[in-house]
Amino acid sequence: MEDQYCSKIGNQDEVQHPQVAVVMVPFPAQGHLNQLLHLSHLVTSYGLPVHYAGSACHNQQVKLRLHGRNSETLNKIHFHDFQIPLSSPPPNPDPSILFPTNLEPLFDASTHLRQPVSQLLQELSTKSRRIIIIFDSLMTSVIQDVKFIPNAESYVFFPVSAFIMFLNIWEEIPEKPFQLDFDVPECIPSNEGCLTPKVFNFIVNQQLLLGFEAGILYNTSRLIEGRFVQLLERLSINPETKHFSVGPLNPVEKESKNDSHICLQWLNKQEAGSVIYISFGSTTSMTDEQITELAIGLERSGQKFIWVLRRADTADIFSSNEVRNPLLPEGYEGRLKNRGMVVRDWVPQLQILAHPSIGGFMSHCGWNSCMESISMGVPMAAWPMHSDQPRNAVLVTEVLKIGTLVRDWANRADLVTSDTIENALNRMMTSEEGKEMRKRAAELGDAVRASVAEGGASRVEMDSFISHVTR
């Protein structure tokens, strides 16, 4: 897959803007790292030098797991590897606390990047007329010293949906500044149980430090969430703040030229739209009992499938901690070998979702997965686990109407039975409701992919951002 934003600007050499350097500062968790690495590729396609500043092990992680980009564009990005103290306890499946508590050390560890990142910014500021810092909203404390660099401009990147950002802000305003011209879905889940108290406090403290940024970047398209981006613009405290909806950041080509992965080879032999892809991201840990219920429900549904069944990430995925892989019922894979495959390693999710044989995606609704599924026109069976996922699930099922809900957030501590799973899969794949879902998903996918082509809505926003920072 090639870079979607390669334009007349991007076809020129990197020296086109030798006086402007861009620095990406991601939060060190897979769903955050990935989005800013994709954005790095898009920025380099305009001829701008890009520096990606993070911990050594997380830079290695995000490069290792990158799919859909060629190595030539990866080599254009300047990676800066810093050391941070990491403890990496194993994941602990616990239905009463769905947030991955084993990743809590990442939040404290990320703050240790402040000194080396500040030093990097100082160095780059002496070599460029202007430096542009694009930082994950969870890294505000790390880059706060940018305020003291005269030729620096910073842009906060929110790695979540505009829908969630709007809801979270709107709910905190006691006296609403204006009337909404639409009804907010009644089924909006509470944020209770989405985060641990420690992580919630960390996020609040990062938000309190904001206010020095020159603009905001979103990994969304106005075709998907234009209404909510406009509302965020209206709610902005500083009218000078610029908002850019530059998503989807992931490549959007429907046909993969590289089908060497075993999953893609298997999909080549299946009928169009016949396979469900099942994956719950990098931070989900299910109990053995829940895995068994999912396995039974999947078997009873009669649907073809690719199921990514792997342990959740530790804070350092390269550490030597031994973590037991999830177990399936005895003989399960043998019984279903002609109907599906279980994969226990990292897979090229983007290429899988882009494959014509995929007809649906059972997902935790992390924002990366949502944007990838939307851009590939694939409907979703939404099974949120924590963080922003419960409200993303509402966006997918109630606002965009391109998915069905597997489990309501209010019942998050309950076991999801095999009957519930079977019904959700069949609703998505075989019902009239599912047929309409698939139709809407395909139409939205077509529109979103067109939005990154020359003259498309997202392309225009990206062009506008580049023009602004290189003015």
C-alpha positions in Angstrom: 0.0 0.0 0.0 1.4 3.4 -1.0 0.9 6.7 0.9 -2.5 8.1 0.1 -1.4 11.7 0.4 1.5 11.7 -2.1 0.7 14.9 -4.0 2.6 17.3 -6.2 4.2 18.7 -3.1 5.0 15.2 -1.8 6.7 14.1 -5.1 9.5 16.6 -4.5 12.6 16.0 -2.5 12.7 16.4 1.3 14.8 19.6 0.9 11.7 21.5 -0.2 11.1 22.8 3.3 14.6 22.5 4.9 13.7 25.2 7.4 10.8 23.4 9.0 11.2 20.2 11.0 8.3 18.1 12.4 8.6 16.2 15.7 6.1 13.5 16.7 5.8 12.6 20.4 3.6 9.6 20.8 2.3 8.0 24.0 4.0 4.6 24.4 1.1 2.2 23.9 0.4 0.5 20.6 -2.9 2.2 19.7 -1.2 5.6 20.2 2.2 4.8 18.6 0.6 3.5 15.5 -1.5 6.6 14.7 1.4 9.0 14.9 3.6 6.7 12.9 1.0 6.7 10.1 0.8 10.5 10.4 4.6 10.6 10.1 4.5 8.8 6.8 1.9 11.3 5.5 3.9 14.3 6.5 7.1 12.9 4.9 5.2 12.6 1.6 5.1 16.4 1.5 8.9 16.6 1.7 9.1 17.6 5.4 11.7 15.9 7.6 10.0 14.1 10.5 11.5 13.1 13.9 9.7 10.4 15.9 10.7 10.7 19.5 10.0 7.9 22.0 11.4 5.1 24.1 13.8 2.7 22.4 11.6 -0.4 23.0 8.4 1.3 21.9 10.0 2.7 18.7 11.1 -0.8 18.0 7.6 -2.1 18.7 5.8 0.3 16.4 8.2 -0.3 13.5 7.9 -4.1 13.9 4.1 -4.0 13.9 3.6 -1.5 11.1 1.6 -2.8 8.1 0.6 -1.2 4.9 3.7 1.0 4.4 6.8 0.2 2.5 10.2 0.3 4.1 11.4 3.2 2.0 9.0 5.6 3.6 9.9 4.2 7.0 13.6 5.0 6.4 12.7 8.6 5.8 11.6 9.1 9.4 14.3 10.0 11.9 13.7 7.8 15.1 15.1 9.1 18.4 15.4 6.3 20.9 15.3 7.2 24.6 15.5 5.0 27.7 12.7 5.0 30.2 12.2 2.9 33.3 9.8 0.1 32.6 8.2 -2.5 34.9 6.2 -5.0 32.9 3.9 -7.2 35.0 1.8 -9.8 33.0 -1.8 -9.1 32.0 -4.4 -10.2 34.5 -7.8 -11.2 33.1 -10.3 -9.8 35.6 -13.9 -9.2 34.6 -14.3 -6.7 37.5 -11.5 -4.4 36.1 -11.5 -4.4 32.4 -8.8 -1.7 32.0 -5.4 -3.4 31.6 -3.9 -2.5 35.0 -0.6 -4.1 34.0 -0.1 -1.1 31.7 -0.4 1.5 34.4 3.5 1.7 34.8 3.6 3.1 31.2 1.9 6.3 32.4 4.5 7.0 35.0 7.3 5.9 32.7 6.2 8.2 29.9 6.9 11.3 32.1 10.6 10.4 32.1 10.8 11.5 28.4 10.4 15.1 29.3 14.2 15.8 29.7 15.5 14.0 26.6 12.6 15.3 24.4 13.2 18.9 25.6 16.8 18.5 24.7 16.0 17.2 21.3 13.6 20.1 20.6 16.3 22.6 21.7 18.8 21.0 19.3 16.4 21.0 16.4 15.3 24.5 17.0 18.9 25.7 16.4 18.9 24.0 13.0 15.5 25.0 11.6 13.6 28.2 11.1 10.6 26.6 12.8 10.0 23.3 14.5 6.5 21.8 14.6 5.7 19.4 17.5 2.8 17.1 17.1 2.2 15.4 20.5 -0.2 12.9 21.8 -2.7 14.5 24.3 -1.3 12.1 27.0 2.2 13.6 26.5 1.4 17.2 27.3 3.6 17.2 30.4 6.5 15.8 28.4 6.6 18.6 25.8 5.4 21.5 28.0 8.9 23.1 27.8 8.2 23.9 24.2 6.6 27.1 25.5 10.2 28.4 26.0 11.4 27.8 22.5 10.7 30.9 20.4 10.6 29.2 17.0 8.5 26.2 18.0 4.8 25.6 17.4 2.9 22.7 19.0 -0.2 20.8 17.9 -2.0 18.4 20.1 -3.1 15.1 18.6 -6.2 13.4 20.0 -6.0 9.6 19.3 -9.8 9.2 20.0 -13.0 10.0 18.1 -14.3 13.5 17.9 -17.6 12.1 19.1 -16.0 11.1 22.4 -14.2 14.3 22.8 -17.3 16.3 22.2 -19.4 14.2 24.7 -16.8 14.4 27.4 -16.5 18.2 27.1 -20.3 18.8 26.7 -21.1 16.7 29.8 -18.8 18.9 31.9 -20.4 22.2 31.0 -23.1 23.1 33.5 -24.7 25.8 31.4 -24.7 24.8 27.8 -23.5 27.7 25.5 -25.9 26.7 22.7 -28.6 24.3 21.7 -27.8 21.1 19.8 -29.6 20.7 16.5 -29.8 16.9 16.9 -30.6 14.4 19.7 -27.7 12.8 21.5 -28.3 9.0 21.5 -30.0 8.0 24.8 -27.8 5.0 25.1 -24.6 6.8 25.8 -22.7 4.7 28.4 -21.2 6.3 31.4 -17.4 6.6 31.7 -17.6 4.5 34.9 -15.3 1.5 34.7 -13.6 2.7 31.6 -10.3 3.7 33.4 -8.7 3.0 36.7 -8.5 6.0 39.1 -4.8 6.3 38.6 -5.1 6.6 34.8 -8.1 8.9 35.0 -6.1 11.3 37.2 -3.2 11.1 34.9 -5.3 12.1 31.9 -7.0 15.0 33.8 -3.5 16.3 34.8 -2.4 16.3 31.1 -5.5 18.2 30.1 -4.9 20.8 32.7 -1.5 21.6 31.2 -3.0 22.2 27.7 -3.5 25.7 26.4 -0.2 26.5 24.7 -1.0 24.5 21.5 -1.5 26.3 18.2 -3.9 23.8 16.9 -5.6 20.4 17.2 -5.2 17.3 14.9 -7.8 14.5 14.7 -7.5 11.1 13.2 -11.0 11.3 11.7 -12.6 12.5 8.5 -15.4 15.2 8.4 -17.3 12.6 6.3 -17.4 10.5 9.4 -17.6 13.0 12.3 -17.9 16.4 10.7 -20.8 17.4 13.0 -18.7 16.7 16.1 -15.6 18.4 14.8 -17.7 21.5 14.1 -19.1 21.4 17.7 -15.5 21.0 19.1 -14.6 24.1 17.1 -17.5 26.0 18.6 -16.6 24.9 22.1 -12.9 25.9 21.7 -11.8 28.3 24.4 -9.4 30.0 22.0 -10.9 31.1 18.7 -7.5 31.2 17.2 -7.0 27.5 17.7 -7.0 25.7 14.3 -8.6 22.3 13.9 -7.5 19.8 11.3 -9.4 16.5 10.6 -6.7 14.6 8.7 -7.9 11.0 9.0 -7.9 8.3 8.2 -4.2 8.1 8.8 -4.0 4.5 7.8 -3.5 3.5 4.1 -6.8 2.9 2.4 -6.1 0.8 -0.6 -8.6 -2.1 -0.9 -6.3 -4.5 -2.7 -3.0 -5.6 -1.0 -0.1 -6.3 -3.3 1.5 -8.4 -0.5 -0.4 -11.5 0.4 2.5 -13.5 1.9 0.8 -13.8 5.3 -0.9 -17.1 6.0 -4.2 -15.2 6.8 -4.2 -13.5 3.4 -3.4 -16.7 1.6 -6.4 -18.4 3.4 -8.7 -15.5 2.6 -7.8 -15.7 -1.1 -9.6 -19.1 -1.2 -12.8 -17.8 0.4 -16.0 -16.3 -1.1 -16.4 -12.5 -1.1 -17.8 -11.1 2.2 -18.0 -14.6 3.8 -15.5 -14.3 6.7 -15.7 -12.6 10.1 -12.4 -11.2 11.4 -12.2 -11.3 15.3 -9.7 -9.3 17.2 -9.7 -7.4 20.4 -6.6 -5.3 20.0 -3.4 -5.2 22.0 -4.7 -4.6 25.5 -7.6 -7.0 26.0 -7.3 -10.0 28.3 -10.2 -12.4 28.5 -10.7 -15.1 31.1 -10.6 -18.8 30.0 -14.3 -19.0 30.7 -15.1 -16.1 28.3 -12.8 -17.5 25.6 -14.7 -20.8 25.8 -18.0 -19.0 25.4 -16.7 -17.1 22.4 -15.4 -20.3 20.9 -18.7 -22.1 21.3 -20.7 -19.1 20.0 -18.5 -18.9 17.0 -18.8 -22.6 16.3 -22.5 -22.6 16.6 -22.9 -19.6 14.3 -21.6 -21.6 11.3 -19.7 -18.5 10.1 -16.2 -18.6 8.6 -13.7 -16.7 10.7 -10.1 -15.6 11.4 -9.7 -15.2 15.2 -6.7 -13.5 16.6 -6.3 -15.1 20.0 -3.2 -13.6 21.7 -2.1 -12.4 25.0 -2.4 -8.7 25.7 0.7 -6.5 25.5 2.9 -6.0 28.5 4.5 -2.5 29.0 7.6 -3.9 27.3 6.6 -6.5 24.7 10.3 -7.6 24.4 10.7 -8.5 28.1 11.2 -12.1 29.0 8.1 -12.4 31.2 6.5 -15.7 30.4 2.7 -15.3 29.9 0.5 -18.2 29.1 -1.3 -18.0 25.8 -5.1 -18.2 26.0 -6.5 -21.7 25.8 -9.3 -23.1 23.5 -11.6 -26.1 24.2 -9.8 -29.4 23.5 -10.0 -30.3 19.8 -11.6 -27.0 18.8 -9.1 -26.1 16.0 -9.2 -29.5 14.6 -13.0 -29.5 14.3 -13.1 -26.1 12.6 -10.0 -26.3 10.5 -12.1 -26.2 7.3 -14.1 -23.2 8.4 -11.7 -20.9 10.1 -8.3 -20.2 11.5 -7.0 -19.2 15.0 -3.9 -17.0 14.9 -1.8 -16.4 18.0 0.5 -13.7 16.8 0.4 -10.2 15.4 -1.4 -10.1 12.1 -1.6 -7.5 9.2 -5.0 -6.3 10.3 -5.3 -3.5 7.7 -4.7 -5.9 4.9 -7.1 -8.4 6.4 -9.9 -5.8 6.7 -9.1 -4.7 3.1 -9.6 -8.2 1.7 -12.8 -8.8 -0.3 -13.5 -12.0 1.6 -14.0 -10.2 4.9 -17.7 -9.5 5.6 -17.6 -8.3 9.3 -15.3 -7.4 12.2 -15.9 -8.4 15.8 -13.9 -5.8 17.6 -13.2 -4.1 21.0 -13.8 -0.7 19.1 -10.4 0.8 19.8 -10.1 3.9 17.6 -7.4 2.5 15.3 -9.6 -0.5 14.6 -12.7 1.6 14.1 -11.0 3.9 11.6 -9.5 0.9 9.8 -12.8 -0.9 9.6 -14.7 2.2 8.5 -12.1 3.1 5.8 -12.3 -0.5 4.4 -16.1 -0.5 4.5 -16.4 -3.4 7.0 -19.4 -3.5 9.4 -18.6 -4.2 13.1 -19.9 -6.4 16.0 -18.9 -4.0 18.8 -17.7 -5.6 22.0 -16.1 -2.7 24.0 -13.6 -3.5 26.8 -12.4 -0.2 28.4 -11.1 3.4 27.8 -12.8 5.1 24.8 -14.3 1.9 23.5 -17.8 1.9 25.0 -18.6 5.3 23.4 -16.9 4.4 20.1 -19.3 1.4 20.1 -22.2 3.8 20.3 -20.7 5.9 17.4 -20.5 2.8 15.3 -23.9 1.3 16.1 -26.2 4.2 16.9 -24.7 7.2 15.0 -23.1 5.7 11.9 -25.3 2.6 12.0 -22.6 0.3 10.6 -22.5 -2.2 13.4 -24.3 -4.2 16.1 -23.6 -4.2 19.8 -22.5 -7.5 21.3 -22.6 -6.4 25.0 -24.0 -3.4 26.6 -21.5 -1.5 28.8 -23.8 -1.6 31.8 -23.4 -5.4 31.8 -19.6 -5.3 31.4 -18.9 -7.5 34.4 -21.2 -10.3 33.2 -20.1 -13.3 31.2 -21.1 -12.8 27.5 -22.7 -16.1 26.7 -22.2 -18.2 23.6 -25.9 -17.6 22.6 -25.4 -13.8 22.7 -22.2 -14.1 20.6 -23.9 -16.5 18.1 -26.9 -14.1 17.7 -24.6 -11.1 17.2 -22.6 -12.8 14.6 -25.6 -14.0 12.7 -27.3 -10.6 13.0 -24.3 -9.0 11.3 -23.7 -11.6 8.6 -27.1 -13.1 7.6 -30.0 -10.8 8.8 -31.9 -8.1 6.9 -30.6 -5.7 9.5 -27.1 -6.9 8.8 -27.6 -6.5 5.1 -28.4 -2.8 5.6 -25.5 -2.4 7.9 -23.1 -3.9 5.3 -24.6 -1.6 2.7 -24.1 1.5 4.8 -20.5 0.4 5.8 -19.5 -0.1 2.2 -20.9 3.3 1.1 -19.2 5.1 4.0 -15.9 3.2 3.2 -16.1 4.3 -0.5 -16.6 7.9 0.6 -13.8 7.9 3.2 -11.3 6.4 0.8 -12.2 9.0 -1.8 -11.7 11.7 0.9 -7.9 11.2 0.9 -7.6 11.4 -2.9 -6.6 14.7 -4.4 -9.4 17.3 -3.8 -11.1 15.0 -1.2 -12.1 16.5 2.2 -9.4 14.9 4.3 -6.7 15.6 1.6 -7.7 19.2 1.6 -7.4 19.4 5.4 -4.0 17.7 5.3 -2.8 20.1 2.5 -4.1 23.0 4.6 -2.2 21.8 7.7 1.1 21.5 5.7 0.6 24.9 4.1 0.0 26.4 7.5 3.0 25.0 9.3 5.3 25.8 6.3 3.9 29.4 5.8 
